[in-house]
């Protein structure tokens, strides 16, 4: 049997070799197995021989009553009412302790088998309710219209740069998500908040614009870098047209469209953009204001994953900006003055 040893050396005549050591042990009366795999059986055979000869005595197994008593687990103590534990968190939307997740008490498989869809799950998890068929269709259209806006926008471009740098899917998409803010996609919640403020306080459009200019700044959800009255955003037209075809009240959307009439008359790109349209519609169908950015985040995640997989599929390499895309405004090369 041979064991390795980092510091072992073998002499010219084999002194110190594994074989020499085994032979020396055998000559001294030790039982030396021929292979490492035979070590266990050799130990067992030796122990049984010692038991049979009476040189060692068997140790009886402990009876259950003699076993050391372990303390109860927290779960056991709670079940028997011996302790109270303050929960670390409180969840009101889902429960995973059974054989499948429950969304607001509804088994996931039963929701599927009864024809419910992703928008209904969003309603349950984001607003604690089953949305209607009309509301589900609105949510579906919002997600489809917002899933992607090409590779040039902030979130997609950042995800693409990360993908080309060899960054993994989750980190690359997270990098794109970080771009979502007041200037890119993050205006949905703010637009919903201020349109709702106007309706709740019964402000006229003129009073609302005066208030925003004095206290907030530009109206979130109004304005676009590329689109204008002459080049309208078809996504907005599609969503507004569909919602208006339904027999539902749309006070926030109506108000937003009235705001657009005044702002676009001043400058033709101050139109109701897709963020503002989504916000007004979602507030109209009852979603809480603080959840509204979630619709853009959820939708755009689809596109960012697509851009990451697209770059991976192409085997794209690391991106470096061309010099002509940078305005180098730093001083020209100059002599370094003596250190004084």
N, C-alpha and C positions, 0 to 999 in steps of 0.2 A: 504494500500500500504506500502511496506517495503523496505527501503534502508539500505544497510550495512554501518557500521561505525566502523573503527578499534578501536577507543577509547571509544565506548559506553558501559555502564554497566547497568544492569537491577537490580532493587532493589528486596527485599524479597517479596513485594506485587505487583510486576510488574511495579513499577515506572521505567520510562526510556525505557520500551519496545516499539517496533514499534507500537503495538496496542494502548498503552497508549498515545503515541504521536499523533497518528491519531485521537483518541477520543478527545484529548485536542484541536487539530486544528479544528475539526468539531464543538465543543462547542463554539469556538471563532468565528465561522461563515465562516471558510474557506471551499472551495470545495475540498474534499479529495477523489480521485478515489480509488476503491477497489483494483485495480491491476496496475502494471506499464504500461501494454499495454493500459489501459484506460486513461492514462495521456494526450496523444495527442488529442483524441476526446473531452476530458473535456475542454482542453484549447480552442479548436475550438468552442465548444458550448458556452463557456463563452464569447468569443470574439464576436460571432454573436449576442448574447443576448445584449451585450453592444452597438453594432452598432444599433440594432433595437430600443433600448430605447433612443438613441441619446446621450448617455454618452460619446461615442467616435465617431469621424468622420472618414470615410474611406479616405485613402490616394490614390489619383489617380496615375495610372501608368504613368511614364514619356513617353512623345512622343519621337520618334527616334531623332527628331531635338534637343530635350533638353538633350539627353544623353551625357555624357562627351565624347569628341573626343579622341580616343586612337591613339597613333602614329602608323605610318605604320610599318609593319614588314620589315626586311632587304630584304626578298625576293620580297615584293611588290615594295619597292623603287628601287631595281635592275631592276625589270621588266619594270618600268616606266622610267628608265634611269636617275634617280636622284642621284644615288650613284654608285661608283665603289668599289668593294671589291677584294683585292688581295687573290687569292686562297691559302689555307693552303698547299695543295699538288697538284701535277699534275699526272694524271694517263693516260697512253697511251694504256692500254691493255684491259680494260673492262669498262662497263657502266651498272649500275643496276637501272637506273631511270625509265625504262619502266615496262612492265608487265612481263619481264623475263630478265635475264642477257644477255648482248651482249659481245661476246669475239672477239675483233678486229672488231666489227661491225656485227658479225654473231650471230643471235639468237641461243641460246643453243639448243632449241627444234628442229630447222631446221637442225643443225649439226647432232643431233641424228638420225632424220628421213631420212637423206641423207647418212647414213652409216658411218659417221665419228666416231672415237674412242678416247680413252684417249690419245694416243700419239699425235693425231692431236690437242687436247686441250693444251697439253704441248707445242707444237710448237707455237700455237697462243699466249699463255701467257708468254712463256719464250723467244721466238725468233721472235715474231710479224709476223708469217707466217704460212700458211697451209703446213705442210710437205707432201711429196709424199707418195704413198703407200709403196714403198721400205723403205723409212726413218721411216715411222710409224712402220713397221715390225721390223726394227732394234731396235727402242726404246722399243717396246713391249718385245723383247727378252732380252734386257739389264735389264729391270725391273724384268722379271721372273727369270733370272739367278742370280740376286743380292738380291732378296727378303729376303733371310735368309741364314745364314751359321752356323746354330746350336746354342746351348745354351752356348757354352764356350767362344765365342768371346766377346770383351769388352762391346759392346752396348747391346747385348742380356742378358749377365750376369747381368749387372747393372739393366736392366729392371726387370729381374726375382727377384733380391734381393729386389727391391722396391716393387714389387707385393707381395712378401712374408711378407713384413713389413706392408702390408695393405694400401699402397699408391694407389691413384686412377689412372685410365688409363692415362690421359693426363700428369700427373706429372711423372709417371713411365716411359712413353715413352720419355718424355723430358729429364729425367735423362740418359736414354740410348743414346739419341741424343748428349748429351754433350760429350760423349766419342769419337764422330767422330772428327778426327783431323789428324795430319800428320802421326801418327802411326796406325790409324785404319780408313780406308774408306775415309779419307779426302785428299788423294793424287790425286784424279781424276783431280781436277782443276790444281794443280801444274804440274802433268804429262802432261796435255794438253798444259799448258803454255810453258813448256820447249821443248816439241816436236814441237810445232808451232814455237818457237824461232829458232830452228835448221832449219826447212824448210824455214822460211822467210829469214833467213840469209845464206841459201845455204851451211850449214856446212856439212862436211863429218862426218861419225859416229865417227871416231877417233878424229877429231877436237872437236866434241860435247862432248865427254867423257873427253877430256883434259880440256875444258872450265868448265864443271860441277864440276870436281874434284877441280879445282882452285878457282872457284867463288861461287859454290852453295853447293856441297856435294854430297851424294848419289843421283842417278837419281830417282826422284819420279816415281812410276809405275813399277819399276824393283825390284825384290826380294820378297821372300815369306818365312814365318817362318816354314811352313810345306811342301809345294809343292817344286818340283825340276824337273830337266830333267828326272830323273828316276821315279818320282811320279808327273806327270804333272797335272795341274789344268784343268779339263775337261770343266769348264765354259769358259776358255780362248779359248780352242780348238774349242768349239761349236760356239762361237761368231766369231772368226777369219774365220772359215770354211764357215759360212753363208755369211759373208760380202764379202769374196773372191769369192763366187759363183755368186755375182751380177756384173753387168756391170757398176760399178762406180769406179771413181778414188779414191785411198786410199793412198796418199803420206805419211800421218802421220803414218798410221798403218804400211806401208812398212818400214818406217824409224825405228819405234819402234821394229819391228821384227829383223832388222839388228843390232840394239843396243843389243838385247837379245843374238844374236849369239856371240858377243864379251864378254859380261858380264858373260854369262853362261859358257863360256869356261874357265873363271877364277875360278868360283865357281858355282856348279851345281844348287844352289837355287837362283841364281841371274837371274831369268827368268822374262819374261813379265807377270805381275800379272793382275788380273781382273780390278784393278783400271786403270792401264796403258792402257790396251786394250780398256776399255770403253772410256777413254780420247781420244786416237788416233782416234777411230771410230767416236766419236761425233764431234770432230773438223773436220774430213773429210766430215761429212754431214752438216757442217755449223753452229753448235751451238757455241755461244760465250763462251770463256774460263771460264768466271766468273760464268756461270750457271752449269758447269759440276758436281760439288759436289752435286748439287740438284738432279741429277739422282740417286746417291747412297742414299741420304737422303730419297727421295721418296720411292725407292724400299725397303730399310731396315725398314722403318716405318711399312710396311706390316708385316714383320717378328716380330718386337718388339711388335706390337699389338697382334700377335699370341701368343708370349711367355707370355704376361700378362694374356690373357684370359685362356691360358693353366694352369697357376698356380692358377688362381681363380677357374677354373673348378675343380681342384684337392683339393681345400681347403688347399693349402700349408701354412705352418707355417713359422715363423720368422727364417731366416738363421743366424747361427753363425759359423764361421770357427772352424774346429777342430784344436786343439793345434799342431798336427803333420804337419799341413799345414803352420805353421809359424816358421821361423828360429829366435828364441829369442836370439838376439845377445847383449842384454843389460847386465850390470854387475849382478852377483849373489847377493843374499840377503846379506847385510852387516850392521854392526852397524852404527847408526847415530852418528856422532861426537858431542861433546858438542858445544853449540853455543857460540862463542867468540865475 
